[in-house]
Amino acid sequence: MKRIVSFFGDDSDIFQELNKKADAYAASLDMEYEWIPQLPFSKDSVIQELKKSDAGIIDIEPYDEDIFSKIEDRAKILVRFGVGFDKVDLETASKHGIAIARTTGANTTAVAEMALTLMLACKRLIIKGQKCVMTGNWVKDVGHEIINGTVGIIGFGVIGRRLAKLLSGFDCRIVVYDPYPNLNLIQELGVELLPLDELLQISDAISIHVPLLKETTNMIGRNELKLMKESAVLVNTSRGGIVDENALYEALSNGVIAGAGFDVFAIEPLPLDSPLLKLENVILTPHVSSQTVESLWNIYKMAIDIVYDFYHKKDFSNILNPDYINADKYNV
Protein backbone atom coordinates (compact mmCIF):
# COMPACT_ATOMS: atom_id res chain seq x y z
CA MET A 1 0.00 0.00 0.00
CA LYS A 2 1.43 3.37 -1.05
CA ARG A 3 1.67 6.04 1.64
CA ILE A 4 0.92 9.71 0.99
CA VAL A 5 1.87 12.39 3.50
CA SER A 6 0.34 15.86 3.19
CA PHE A 7 1.93 18.96 4.69
CA PHE A 8 -0.64 21.49 3.54
CA GLY A 9 -3.07 23.36 5.78
CA ASP A 10 -3.41 24.45 9.39
CA ASP A 11 -5.27 22.70 12.20
CA SER A 12 -8.50 24.66 11.74
CA ASP A 13 -11.86 22.89 11.54
CA ILE A 14 -12.10 23.25 7.77
CA PHE A 15 -8.76 21.54 7.19
CA GLN A 16 -9.63 18.85 9.72
CA GLU A 17 -12.75 18.07 7.69
CA LEU A 18 -11.00 18.26 4.33
CA ASN A 19 -8.26 15.89 5.43
CA LYS A 20 -10.74 13.39 6.85
CA LYS A 21 -12.35 13.42 3.43
CA ALA A 22 -8.94 13.06 1.76
CA ASP A 23 -8.07 10.13 4.03
CA ALA A 24 -11.28 8.34 3.07
CA TYR A 25 -10.75 9.05 -0.62
CA ALA A 26 -7.18 7.74 -0.54
CA ALA A 27 -8.37 4.60 1.26
CA SER A 28 -10.91 4.02 -1.52
CA LEU A 29 -7.94 3.86 -3.88
CA ASP A 30 -6.10 1.48 -1.54
CA MET A 31 -3.59 4.10 -0.40
CA GLU A 32 -2.60 5.26 3.08
CA TYR A 33 -2.93 8.97 3.82
CA GLU A 34 -1.55 11.03 6.69
CA TRP A 35 -1.84 14.75 7.28
CA ILE A 36 0.95 16.49 9.19
CA PRO A 37 0.51 20.29 9.00
CA GLN A 38 3.76 22.23 8.95
CA LEU A 39 3.17 25.47 10.85
CA PRO A 40 5.81 26.65 11.03
CA PHE A 41 7.57 24.75 8.26
CA SER A 42 10.23 22.34 9.53
CA LYS A 43 12.58 20.94 6.91
CA ASP A 44 13.78 18.21 9.28
CA SER A 45 10.22 17.08 9.99
CA VAL A 46 9.35 17.06 6.29
CA ILE A 47 12.43 14.99 5.47
CA GLN A 48 11.68 12.45 8.20
CA GLU A 49 8.09 12.00 7.02
CA LEU A 50 8.98 11.78 3.33
CA LYS A 51 11.60 9.14 4.08
CA LYS A 52 8.67 6.99 5.27
CA SER A 53 6.35 7.87 2.39
CA ASP A 54 5.91 7.13 -1.29
CA ALA A 55 4.49 10.56 -2.08
CA GLY A 56 4.13 14.00 -0.55
CA ILE A 57 1.63 16.82 -0.98
CA ILE A 58 3.67 19.98 -0.49
CA ASP A 59 3.07 23.69 -0.01
CA ILE A 60 5.08 26.72 -1.25
CA GLU A 61 8.28 26.20 0.76
CA PRO A 62 11.60 25.54 -1.05
CA TYR A 63 12.43 21.95 -2.00
CA ASP A 64 16.05 21.45 -2.96
CA GLU A 65 19.09 19.17 -2.97
CA ASP A 66 19.12 18.92 0.81
CA ILE A 67 15.63 17.42 0.80
CA PHE A 68 15.75 15.39 -2.40
CA SER A 69 19.02 13.67 -1.54
CA LYS A 70 17.57 12.38 1.73
CA ILE A 71 14.19 11.13 0.51
CA GLU A 72 15.04 9.61 -2.88
CA ASP A 73 15.12 6.02 -1.62
CA ARG A 74 11.34 5.96 -1.15
CA ALA A 75 9.50 9.14 -2.10
CA LYS A 76 9.18 9.19 -5.89
CA ILE A 77 6.65 11.96 -6.39
CA LEU A 78 5.84 15.29 -4.73
CA VAL A 79 2.63 17.08 -5.66
CA ARG A 80 2.42 20.84 -5.26
CA PHE A 81 -0.81 21.93 -3.57
CA GLY A 82 -1.64 24.50 -6.22
CA VAL A 83 0.14 25.50 -9.41
CA GLY A 84 3.18 27.63 -8.54
CA PHE A 85 6.46 25.73 -8.55
CA ASP A 86 9.10 28.47 -8.54
CA LYS A 87 10.58 27.25 -5.24
CA VAL A 88 11.02 23.65 -6.35
CA ASP A 89 14.31 22.74 -8.03
CA LEU A 90 13.03 20.58 -10.90
CA GLU A 91 16.45 19.75 -12.29
CA THR A 92 17.70 18.47 -8.95
CA ALA A 93 14.48 16.55 -8.36
CA SER A 94 14.95 14.80 -11.70
CA LYS A 95 18.55 13.98 -10.81
CA HIS A 96 17.31 12.16 -7.73
CA GLY A 97 14.54 10.35 -9.59
CA ILE A 98 11.71 12.33 -8.03
CA ALA A 99 8.75 13.52 -10.08
CA ILE A 100 7.25 16.92 -9.28
CA ALA A 101 3.60 17.53 -10.13
CA ARG A 102 1.08 20.30 -9.66
CA THR A 103 -2.70 20.39 -9.43
CA THR A 104 -3.34 22.40 -12.56
CA GLY A 105 -6.93 23.50 -12.95
CA ALA A 106 -8.16 22.50 -9.50
CA ASN A 107 -8.25 26.07 -8.21
CA THR A 108 -9.07 27.77 -11.50
CA THR A 109 -12.49 29.13 -10.59
CA ALA A 110 -11.45 30.29 -7.13
CA VAL A 111 -8.48 32.29 -8.41
CA ALA A 112 -10.40 33.74 -11.35
CA GLU A 113 -13.23 34.81 -9.04
CA MET A 114 -10.71 36.44 -6.69
CA ALA A 115 -9.10 38.34 -9.56
CA LEU A 116 -12.51 39.62 -10.65
CA THR A 117 -13.38 40.51 -7.05
CA LEU A 118 -10.21 42.54 -6.59
CA MET A 119 -10.72 44.22 -9.95
CA LEU A 120 -14.25 45.33 -9.11
CA ALA A 121 -13.32 46.35 -5.57
CA CYS A 122 -10.50 48.53 -6.89
CA LYS A 123 -12.59 50.13 -9.61
CA ARG A 124 -15.47 50.88 -7.21
CA LEU A 125 -13.25 52.00 -4.29
CA ILE A 126 -14.82 49.46 -1.92
CA ILE A 127 -12.16 49.55 0.82
CA LYS A 128 -12.08 53.33 0.85
CA GLY A 129 -15.87 53.36 1.10
CA GLN A 130 -15.82 50.97 4.04
CA LYS A 131 -13.37 53.20 5.89
CA CYS A 132 -15.67 56.17 5.30
CA VAL A 133 -18.58 54.33 6.91
CA MET A 134 -16.49 53.10 9.84
CA THR A 135 -15.18 56.58 10.61
CA GLY A 136 -18.50 58.34 10.05
CA ASN A 137 -16.95 60.42 7.27
CA TRP A 138 -19.42 59.80 4.45
CA VAL A 139 -17.38 60.95 1.49
CA LYS A 140 -18.95 59.58 -1.68
CA ASP A 141 -15.96 58.99 -3.94
CA VAL A 142 -16.70 58.23 -7.58
CA GLY A 143 -15.40 54.99 -9.06
CA HIS A 144 -15.54 53.40 -12.51
CA GLU A 145 -17.50 50.59 -14.13
CA ILE A 146 -15.83 47.88 -16.20
CA ILE A 147 -18.87 47.46 -18.44
CA ASN A 148 -17.99 48.81 -21.90
CA GLY A 149 -14.39 49.18 -20.75
CA THR A 150 -11.28 47.23 -21.70
CA VAL A 151 -9.85 44.50 -19.46
CA GLY A 152 -6.35 43.16 -20.07
CA ILE A 153 -5.31 39.65 -19.09
CA ILE A 154 -1.58 38.92 -18.95
CA GLY A 155 -1.15 35.17 -19.33
CA PHE A 156 -3.93 33.19 -21.00
CA GLY A 157 -3.66 29.80 -19.33
CA VAL A 158 -6.53 28.03 -17.58
CA ILE A 159 -7.04 30.79 -14.99
CA GLY A 160 -6.76 33.61 -17.51
CA ARG A 161 -9.29 31.86 -19.74
CA ARG A 162 -11.66 31.30 -16.82
CA LEU A 163 -11.46 35.00 -15.96
CA ALA A 164 -12.28 35.85 -19.57
CA LYS A 165 -15.41 33.69 -19.34
CA LEU A 166 -16.46 35.41 -16.10
CA LEU A 167 -15.94 38.79 -17.74
CA SER A 168 -18.02 37.88 -20.78
CA GLY A 169 -21.16 38.98 -18.95
CA PHE A 170 -19.80 42.49 -18.42
CA ASP A 171 -19.92 43.50 -22.09
CA CYS A 172 -16.32 44.63 -21.96
CA ARG A 173 -13.55 44.34 -24.49
CA ILE A 174 -11.08 41.64 -23.39
CA VAL A 175 -7.49 41.83 -24.60
CA VAL A 176 -4.78 39.33 -23.73
CA TYR A 177 -1.04 38.99 -23.85
CA ASP A 178 0.58 35.56 -23.87
CA PRO A 179 4.04 34.71 -25.22
CA TYR A 180 2.85 31.23 -26.24
CA PRO A 181 -0.75 31.81 -27.32
CA ASN A 182 -3.25 29.13 -28.24
CA LEU A 183 -4.81 30.88 -31.20
CA ASN A 184 -7.75 28.49 -31.38
CA LEU A 185 -8.75 29.22 -27.79
CA ILE A 186 -8.28 32.96 -28.30
CA GLN A 187 -10.63 32.86 -31.26
CA GLU A 188 -13.09 30.57 -29.48
CA LEU A 189 -13.35 32.89 -26.46
CA GLY A 190 -13.65 36.02 -28.57
CA VAL A 191 -10.70 37.89 -27.07
CA GLU A 192 -7.98 39.91 -28.79
CA LEU A 193 -4.29 39.02 -28.68
CA LEU A 194 -2.06 42.09 -28.30
CA PRO A 195 1.58 42.92 -27.58
CA LEU A 196 2.15 43.65 -23.89
CA ASP A 197 2.88 47.35 -24.41
CA GLU A 198 -0.37 47.90 -26.28
CA LEU A 199 -2.39 45.98 -23.70
CA LEU A 200 -0.95 48.14 -20.92
CA GLN A 201 -1.78 51.34 -22.77
CA ILE A 202 -5.45 50.64 -23.53
CA SER A 203 -6.70 48.60 -20.56
CA ASP A 204 -8.90 49.99 -17.80
CA ALA A 205 -8.11 47.01 -15.58
CA ILE A 206 -5.31 44.46 -15.88
CA SER A 207 -5.04 41.04 -14.25
CA ILE A 208 -1.81 39.02 -14.13
CA HIS A 209 -1.86 35.25 -14.67
CA VAL A 210 1.67 34.23 -15.69
CA PRO A 211 3.94 31.97 -13.60
CA LEU A 212 7.02 33.33 -11.86
CA LEU A 213 9.93 32.41 -14.10
CA LYS A 214 13.24 34.04 -14.90
CA GLU A 215 11.68 35.82 -17.87
CA THR A 216 8.63 37.02 -15.91
CA THR A 217 10.46 38.34 -12.84
CA ASN A 218 9.69 42.07 -12.58
CA MET A 219 8.03 41.96 -15.99
CA ILE A 220 5.81 44.80 -14.75
CA GLY A 221 8.18 47.53 -13.61
CA ARG A 222 8.42 51.29 -13.65
CA ASN A 223 8.37 51.59 -17.45
CA GLU A 224 5.41 49.26 -17.86
CA LEU A 225 3.39 51.01 -15.14
CA LYS A 226 3.98 54.35 -16.85
CA LEU A 227 2.29 52.98 -19.96
CA MET A 228 -0.95 52.34 -18.09
CA LYS A 229 -3.89 54.74 -17.90
CA GLU A 230 -4.08 56.95 -14.83
CA SER A 231 -7.55 55.51 -14.21
CA ALA A 232 -6.42 51.88 -14.57
CA VAL A 233 -6.08 49.27 -11.83
CA LEU A 234 -3.65 46.35 -11.64
CA VAL A 235 -4.50 42.98 -10.08
CA ASN A 236 -2.08 40.16 -9.25
CA THR A 237 -3.25 36.78 -7.97
CA SER A 238 -0.43 34.84 -9.62
CA ARG A 239 2.96 35.20 -7.94
CA GLY A 240 4.87 37.90 -6.13
CA GLY A 241 8.00 38.97 -7.98
CA ILE A 242 6.23 39.44 -11.29
CA VAL A 243 5.55 43.07 -10.38
CA ASP A 244 8.32 45.32 -9.03
CA GLU A 245 6.75 46.32 -5.71
CA ASN A 246 8.89 49.44 -5.30
CA ALA A 247 7.78 50.64 -8.72
CA LEU A 248 4.20 49.76 -7.83
CA TYR A 249 4.38 51.86 -4.67
CA GLU A 250 5.72 54.82 -6.64
CA ALA A 251 3.01 54.46 -9.28
CA LEU A 252 0.22 54.29 -6.69
CA SER A 253 1.66 57.15 -4.64
CA ASN A 254 2.13 59.47 -7.59
CA GLY A 255 -1.15 58.83 -9.39
CA VAL A 256 0.46 56.96 -12.28
CA ILE A 257 -2.30 54.35 -11.87
CA ALA A 258 -5.50 54.56 -9.84
CA GLY A 259 -5.29 51.41 -7.76
CA ALA A 260 -4.13 47.84 -7.30
CA GLY A 261 -5.34 44.58 -5.78
CA PHE A 262 -2.59 42.15 -4.77
CA ASP A 263 -2.91 38.69 -3.22
CA VAL A 264 0.76 37.74 -3.71
CA PHE A 265 4.06 39.37 -2.83
CA ALA A 266 7.79 38.95 -3.40
CA ILE A 267 8.22 38.20 0.31
CA GLU A 268 5.42 36.41 2.15
CA PRO A 269 4.10 37.25 4.65
CA LEU A 270 4.36 40.83 3.44
CA PRO A 271 6.76 42.64 5.81
CA LEU A 272 4.99 45.05 8.15
CA ASP A 273 7.31 47.83 7.04
CA SER A 274 6.27 47.48 3.38
CA PRO A 275 5.39 50.92 2.01
CA LEU A 276 2.37 49.37 0.29
CA LEU A 277 0.68 49.18 3.70
CA LYS A 278 0.66 52.97 3.91
CA LEU A 279 -1.53 53.38 0.83
CA GLU A 280 -5.30 53.70 0.63
CA ASN A 281 -5.60 52.87 -3.06
CA VAL A 282 -4.38 49.28 -2.80
CA ILE A 283 -6.16 46.15 -1.58
CA LEU A 284 -3.84 43.54 -0.04
CA THR A 285 -4.85 39.97 0.82
CA PRO A 286 -2.70 37.14 2.29
CA HIS A 287 -2.32 34.77 -0.70
CA VAL A 288 -5.82 33.36 -0.37
CA SER A 289 -7.02 33.33 -3.98
CA SER A 290 -7.37 29.56 -4.02
CA GLN A 291 -8.81 29.34 -0.52
CA THR A 292 -12.39 28.23 -1.03
CA VAL A 293 -13.86 25.03 0.35
CA GLU A 294 -14.64 23.87 -3.18
CA SER A 295 -11.20 24.66 -4.54
CA LEU A 296 -9.35 23.11 -1.60
CA TRP A 297 -11.20 19.84 -1.98
CA ASN A 298 -10.59 19.84 -5.73
CA ILE A 299 -6.87 20.22 -5.03
CA TYR A 300 -6.74 17.47 -2.41
CA LYS A 301 -8.62 15.07 -4.66
CA MET A 302 -6.51 15.89 -7.70
CA ALA A 303 -3.28 15.50 -5.73
CA ILE A 304 -4.33 12.03 -4.59
CA ASP A 305 -5.41 11.12 -8.13
CA ILE A 306 -2.04 12.27 -9.48
CA VAL A 307 -0.21 9.98 -7.04
CA TYR A 308 -2.49 7.07 -7.91
CA ASP A 309 -2.04 7.59 -11.65
CA PHE A 310 1.72 7.94 -11.25
CA TYR A 311 2.16 4.65 -9.44
CA HIS A 312 -0.20 2.91 -11.83
CA LYS A 313 1.59 4.49 -14.81
CA LYS A 314 -1.69 5.88 -16.17
CA ASP A 315 -1.28 9.63 -16.58
CA PHE A 316 1.73 11.94 -16.32
CA SER A 317 0.11 15.09 -17.71
CA ASN A 318 0.57 17.03 -14.46
CA ILE A 319 4.25 16.12 -14.05
CA LEU A 320 6.47 19.20 -14.32
CA ASN A 321 9.77 17.50 -15.12
CA PRO A 322 8.88 15.67 -18.35
CA ASP A 323 12.52 14.93 -19.12
CA TYR A 324 12.44 12.55 -16.17
CA ILE A 325 9.16 10.95 -17.21
CA ASN A 326 9.92 10.75 -20.93
CA ALA A 327 13.28 9.18 -20.24
CA ASP A 328 11.44 6.41 -18.36
CA LYS A 329 13.78 6.79 -15.40
CA TYR A 330 11.11 6.22 -12.81
CA ASN A 331 11.09 2.98 -10.87
CA VAL A 332 7.75 2.71 -9.14
For each residue, the residues with C-beta under 8 A, 3 or more apart:
1: 30 31 32
2: 31 32 54 55 307 311
3: 31 32 33 34 52 53 54 55
4: 26 31 32 33 34 53 54 55 56 57 304 307
5: 33 34 35 36 49 50 52 53 55 56 57
6: 9 19 22 33 34 35 36 56 57 81 300 303
7: 36 37 38 41 46 49 56 57 58 59
8: 37 57 58 59 81
9: 6 12 15 18 19 35 37 296
10: 15 37 39
11: 15 16 37 39
12: 9 15 16
13: 16 17
14: 17 18 293 296
15: 9 10 11 12 18 19 35 37 296
16: 11 12 13 19 20
17: 13 14 20 21
18: 9 14 15 21 22 293 296 297 300
19: 6 9 15 16 22 23 33 35 300
20: 16 17 23 24
21: 17 18 24 25 297 300
22: 6 18 19 25 26 33 35 300 301 304
23: 19 20 26 27 33 34 35
24: 20 21 27 28
25: 21 22 28 29 33 300 301 304
26: 4 22 23 29 31 32 33 304
27: 23 24 30 31 32 33
28: 24 25
29: 25 26 304 308
30: 1 27
31: 1 2 3 4 26 27 304 307 308
32: 1 2 3 4 26 27
33: 3 4 5 6 19 22 23 25 26 27 304
34: 3 4 5 6 23 49 53
35: 5 6 9 15 19 22 23
36: 5 6 7 45 49
37: 7 8 9 10 11 15
38: 7 41 42 45 46 59 61
39: 10 11
40:
41: 7 38 46 59 61
42: 38 45 46
43: 46 47 61 66 67
44: 47 48
45: 36 38 42 48 49
46: 7 38 41 42 43 49 50 56 58 61 67
47: 43 44 50 51 67 70 71
48: 44 45 51 52
49: 5 7 34 36 45 46 52 53 56
50: 5 46 47 53 56 67 70 71 74 75 78
51: 47 48 70 71 73 74 75
52: 3 5 48 49 74
53: 3 4 5 34 49 50 56 74 75
54: 2 3 4 74 75 76 77 307 311
55: 2 3 4 5 75 76 77 78 79 307 310 311
56: 4 5 6 7 46 49 50 53 75 77 78 79
57: 4 5 6 7 8 78 79 81 300 303
58: 7 8 46 61 63 78 79 80 81 88
59: 7 8 38 41 81
60: 82 84 87 268
61: 38 41 43 46 58 87
62: 87 88 89
63: 58 67 68 78 87 88 89 93 100
64: 67 68 89 92
65: 68 69 89 92
66: 43 69 70
67: 43 46 47 50 63 64 70 71
68: 63 64 65 71 72 89 92 93 95 96 98
69: 65 66 72 96
70: 47 50 51 66 67
71: 47 50 51 67 68 74 75 98
72: 68 69 75 96 97 98
73: 51
74: 50 51 52 53 54 71
75: 50 51 53 54 55 56 71 72 78 98
76: 54 55 97 98 99 310 311 330 331 332
77: 54 55 56 98 99 100 101 306 307 310 311
78: 50 55 56 57 58 63 75 88 93 98 99 100 101
79: 55 56 57 58 100 101 102 103 303 306 307 318
80: 58 83 84 85 88 100 101 102 103
81: 6 8 57 58 59 103 299 300 303
82: 60 102 103 107 290 299
83: 80 102 103 104 107 211
84: 60 80 87 102 211 212 238 239
85: 80 88 90 100 102 211 320
86: 211 212 213 239 241
87: 60 61 62 63 84
88: 58 62 63 78 80 85 93 100 320
89: 62 63 64 65 68 92 93
90: 85 93 94 100 320 321
91: 94 95 321
92: 64 65 68 89 95 96
93: 63 68 78 88 89 90 96 98 99 100 321 324
94: 90 91 97 98 321 323 324 329
95: 68 91 92
96: 68 69 72 92 93
97: 72 76 94 324 329 330 331
98: 68 71 72 75 76 77 78 93 94
99: 76 77 78 93 310 316 319 321 324 325 330
100: 63 77 78 79 80 85 88 90 93 319 320 321
101: 77 78 79 80 303 306 310 318 319 320
102: 79 80 82 83 84 85 318 320
103: 79 80 81 82 83 106 107 298 299 302 303 306 318
104: 83 158 318
105: 108 158 302
106: 103 295 298 299 301 302
107: 82 83 103 110 111 289 290 295 298 299
108: 105 111 112 158 159 162
109: 112 113 162 294 295
110: 107 113 114 289 290 291 292 294 295
111: 107 108 114 115 159 162 237 289 290 295
112: 108 109 115 116 159 162 163 165 166
113: 109 110 116 117 166 292
114: 110 111 117 118 237 263 285 288 289
115: 111 112 118 119 159 163 207 209 235 237 289
116: 112 113 119 120 163 166 167
117: 113 114 120 121
118: 114 115 121 122 235 237 261 262 263 283 285
119: 115 116 122 123 146 151 205 207 233 235 261
120: 116 117 123 124 126 146
121: 117 118 124 126 127 261 283
122: 118 119 125 126 205 233 235 258 259 260 261 281 283
123: 119 120 143 144 145 146 204 205 233 259
124: 120 121 129 143 144
125: 122 128 129 141 143 259
126: 120 121 122 129 130 283
127: 121 130 131 280 283
128: 125 131 132 141 280 281
129: 124 125 126 132 133 141
130: 126 127 133 134
131: 127 128 134 135 280
132: 128 129 135 137 138 139 141
133: 129 130 136 138
134: 130 131
135: 131 132
136: 133
137: 132
138: 132 133
139: 132
140:
141: 125 128 129 132
142:
143: 123 124 125
144: 123 124 149 204 231 258
145: 123 148 149
146: 119 120 123 149 151 167 170 172 204 205
147: 170 171 172
148: 145 171 172
149: 144 145 146 172 173 204 205
150: 172 173 174 175 202 203 204
151: 119 146 167 170 172 173 174 175 203 204 205 206 207
152: 175 176 177 194 199 200 202 203 205 206 207
153: 156 160 163 164 174 175 176 177 191 206 207 209
154: 160 176 177 178 196 199 206 207 208 209 210 220
155: 159 160 177 178 208 209 210 211 238
156: 153 160 161 164 176 177 178 181 182 185 186 191 209
157: 160 161 178 209
158: 104 105 108 161 162
159: 108 111 112 115 155 162 163 209 237 238
160: 153 154 155 156 157 163 164 176 178 207 209
161: 156 157 158 164 165 185 189
162: 108 109 111 112 158 159 165 166
163: 112 115 116 153 159 160 166 167 207 209
164: 153 156 160 161 167 168 174 176 189 191
165: 112 161 162 168 189
166: 112 113 116 162 163 169
167: 116 146 151 163 164 170 172 174
168: 164 165 174 189 190
169: 166
170: 146 147 151 167
171: 147 148
172: 146 147 148 149 150 151 167
173: 149 150 151 192
174: 150 151 153 164 167 168 189 190 191 192
175: 150 151 152 153 191 192 193 194 198 199 202 203
176: 152 153 154 156 160 164 181 186 191 192 193 194 199
177: 152 153 154 155 156 193 194 195 196 199
178: 154 155 156 157 160 181 182 193
179:
180:
181: 156 176 178 186 193
182: 156 178 185 186
183: 186 187 193
184: 187 188
185: 156 161 182 188 189
186: 156 176 181 182 183 189 191 192 193
187: 183 184 190
188: 184 185
189: 161 164 165 168 174 185 186
190: 168 174 187
191: 153 156 164 174 175 176 186
192: 173 174 175 176 186
193: 175 176 177 178 181 183 186
194: 152 175 176 177 198 199 202
195: 177 198 199
196: 154 177 199 200 219 224
197: 200 201 224 227
198: 175 194 195 201 202
199: 152 154 175 176 177 194 195 196 202 203 206
200: 152 196 197 203 206 224 227 228
201: 197 198 227 228 229
202: 150 152 175 194 198 199 229
203: 150 151 152 175 199 200 206 228 229 232
204: 123 144 146 149 150 151 229 231 232 233
205: 119 122 123 146 149 151 152 232 233 234 235
206: 151 152 153 154 199 200 203 228 232 233 234 235
207: 115 119 151 152 153 154 160 163 235 236 237
208: 154 155 220 234 235 236 237 238 242 243
209: 115 153 154 155 156 157 159 160 163 237 238
210: 154 155 213 216 219 238 242
211: 83 84 85 86 155 216 238 239
212: 84 86 216 217 238 239 240 241 242
213: 86 210 216 217
214: 217
215: 219
216: 210 211 212 213 219 242
217: 212 213 214 241 242
218: 221 241 242 243 244
219: 196 210 215 216 224 242 243
220: 154 208 224 225 234 242 243 244 247 248
221: 218 224 225 243 244 247
222: 225 226 244 247 250 251
223: 226 227
224: 196 197 200 219 220 221 227 228
225: 220 221 222 228 234 247 248 250 251 256 257
226: 222 223 251 256
227: 197 200 201 223 224
228: 200 201 203 206 224 225 232 234 251 256 257
229: 201 202 203 204 232 257
230: 255 256 257 258
231: 144 204 258
232: 203 204 205 206 228 229 257 258
233: 119 122 123 204 205 206 257 258 259 260 261
234: 205 206 208 220 225 228 243 248 257 259 260 261
235: 115 118 119 122 205 206 207 208 260 261 262
236: 207 208 239 240 242 243 260 261 262 263 264
237: 111 114 115 118 159 207 208 209 263 264 289
238: 84 155 159 208 209 210 211 212 242 264
239: 84 86 211 212 236 242 264
240: 212 236 243 245 262 264 265 266 267 268
241: 86 212 217 218 266
242: 208 210 212 216 217 218 219 220 236 238 239
243: 208 218 219 220 221 234 236 240 247 248 262
244: 218 220 221 222 247 248
245: 240 248 249 265 266 274 276
246: 249 250 275
247: 220 221 222 225 243 244 250 251
248: 220 225 234 243 244 245 251 252 260 262 276
249: 245 246 252 253 275 276 279
250: 222 225 246 247 253 254 256
251: 222 225 226 228 247 248 254 256 257
252: 248 249 256 257 259 260 276 279 281 282
253: 249 250 279
254: 250 251
255: 230 258
256: 225 226 228 230 250 251 252
257: 225 228 229 230 232 233 234 251 252 260
258: 122 144 230 231 232 233 255 281
259: 122 123 125 233 234 252 281 282 283
260: 122 233 234 235 236 248 252 257 281 282 283
261: 118 119 121 122 233 234 235 236 282 283 285
262: 118 235 236 240 243 248 265 276 282 283 284 285
263: 114 118 236 237 284 285 286 287 288 289
264: 236 237 238 239 240 268 287 289
265: 240 245 262 268 269 270 274 287
266: 240 241 245
267: 240 270 271
268: 60 240 264 265 286 287
269: 265 286
270: 265 267 274 276 277 284 286
271: 267 274
272: 277
273: 277
274: 245 265 270 271 277
275: 246 249 278 279
276: 245 248 249 252 262 270 279 282 284
277: 270 272 273 274 284
278: 275
279: 249 252 253 275 276 282
280: 127 128 131
281: 122 128 252 258 259 260
282: 252 259 260 261 262 276 279
283: 118 121 122 126 127 259 260 261 262
284: 262 263 270 276 277
285: 114 118 261 262 263 288 289
286: 263 268 269 270
287: 263 264 265 268
288: 114 263 285 291
289: 107 110 111 114 115 237 263 264 285
290: 82 107 110 111 295 296 299
291: 110 288 295 296
292: 110 113 295 296
293: 14 18 296 297
294: 109 110 297 298
295: 106 107 109 110 111 290 291 292 298 299
296: 9 14 15 18 290 291 292 293 299 300
297: 18 21 293 294 300 301
298: 103 106 107 294 295 301 302
299: 81 82 103 106 107 290 295 296 302 303
300: 6 18 19 21 22 25 57 81 296 297 303 304
301: 22 25 106 297 298 304 305
302: 103 105 106 298 299 305 306 318
303: 6 57 79 81 101 103 299 300 306 307
304: 4 22 25 26 29 31 33 300 301 307 308
305: 301 302 308 309
306: 77 79 101 103 302 303 309 310 315 318
307: 2 4 31 54 55 77 79 303 304 310 311
308: 29 31 304 305 311 312 314
309: 305 306 312 313 314 315 316
310: 55 76 77 99 101 306 307 313 314 315 316 319 330 332
311: 2 54 55 76 77 307 308 332
312: 308 309
313: 309 310 332
314: 308 309 310
315: 306 309 310 318
316: 99 309 310 319 322 325
317:
318: 79 101 102 103 104 302 306 315
319: 99 100 101 310 316 322 324 325
320: 85 88 90 100 101 102
321: 90 91 93 94 99 100 324 325
322: 316 319 325 326
323: 94 326 327
324: 93 94 97 99 319 321 327 329 330
325: 99 316 319 321 322 328 329 330
326: 322 323
327: 323 324
328: 325
329: 94 97 324 325
330: 76 97 99 310 324 325
331: 76 97
332: 76 310 311 313
